[in-house]
Amino acid sequence: MNLVFVGCEYAGKSTLAGEVINWADEALGGTSHFHDHFSVPSSELTPEARESVLAVHPQFLEMFQRYSLTYHLGDGFYSHGDHNLMGFVIEEAVYAPLYYGYGGPDSKAPKRSPEGQRTEMARRFESEMLARAPGTVLVLLKAGPEVIRRRMEEAPHTHPIVREPDVEHVLARFEEEFEASLIRRRIVLDTSASTVEQTLAEFLEAHEPFMSREDRQRMDMHGSR
């Protein structure tokens, strides 16, 4: 499986990713986890490390993010059957100009460098992703702005990224980047009124036509079909 989950914070990406991993463990005999290193600060960092990242200069942060994104595009990851990404370059294109201090329409990039304008960078990276994994599936998770705000209030993240006044703008930007993406195998999931179980079922139904021959063989081996 080669999945890329994108969408506004609080739309349900991490929750669904956990469910997909549990499903894959049973149906496919396991799959790689979702690489979720690309938000600033990453949820995988310790509290002390998160605070230090928030204090760095945008120029250094841009360089660090670019290296991290490039690293996860490498052949070493795509040499395995499963390589799943959370947010990745679409999230970077949405959040970097708004919250990280770089990457907007006026950003300049040196020749032959993928830095600078993050929407342009996203399309270049997607082209390389598709060269390595043509079956990549892009999944947009979304919810109504009032639902996003309610989740913000009821279960706030330790280091939230999206600010309450920006919710409509962020939702619209994810839609724009999703529509502009070079990845044509796509799924859209609206979690506004769905349970976790319903969202997983909807994902599996929508993803079934995109499953590779190798994944179908793995399901047969595990008696899941």
C-alpha positions, 0 to 999 in steps of 0.5 A: 500500500502506498497511501498519502493522508492529507487534510486539516488538523482535527479532520481525523487523519491520525485516527483513520491511519491507526485503524488502517494499520490495525486492518492491514495487520489482520488482512495483509499480514502487516504494513508499514506505519504512516510516516508522520514527521512533517508537521511543525512540531512533529507529534513524534518529538518529546515536549522539550524537542517540540519547544526547541523546534518552535523557536528556530529561525524560518530559514533553518526550519525550511532547510530541515523540512526540505531535507526531511521531505526529500529523505522520505522520498528516497528509494530505500523507502519505496523499495518496500511494498508499503510506504505510507505518508501523513500530510507530506508535501501537500501539508507543507504547501498549506502550512508553511506559508501560513505558519512556518514563515516560508514557502508562499507565492513570493518565495524564491528558489535557487536553480535546481533546488526544490526549496522556496515556493511549496506548491511548486515543490509539491508537484515536483515531489509528486512526480517523483513519488509516482515514478517510484510508486504509480499506484499511490493513493491520495486521501483527503480527510475533511470536516465542516468548519464547525466540526473542526472548531468543536474538536479543537475545543473538546480535544485540543492538541498539545501543540496545535498548528491550525488557529481557530480563525483560519479554519475555513482558509485551511480547509479551502487550501487543502481542497486546492492542493488536493485538486492540483495534485498529480496523484490521480488515484483519489479518495475524499472522506468527510468525517463530520458526521461519521464514526471511526468505524464508518470512516474506515468502512468508507475508506476500505470500500473506496480503496478496493479498486486501487489495491495492487495485485500484490496486496490482493495476493496478500489478502488471499494468503490471509483469508481476508477475501 
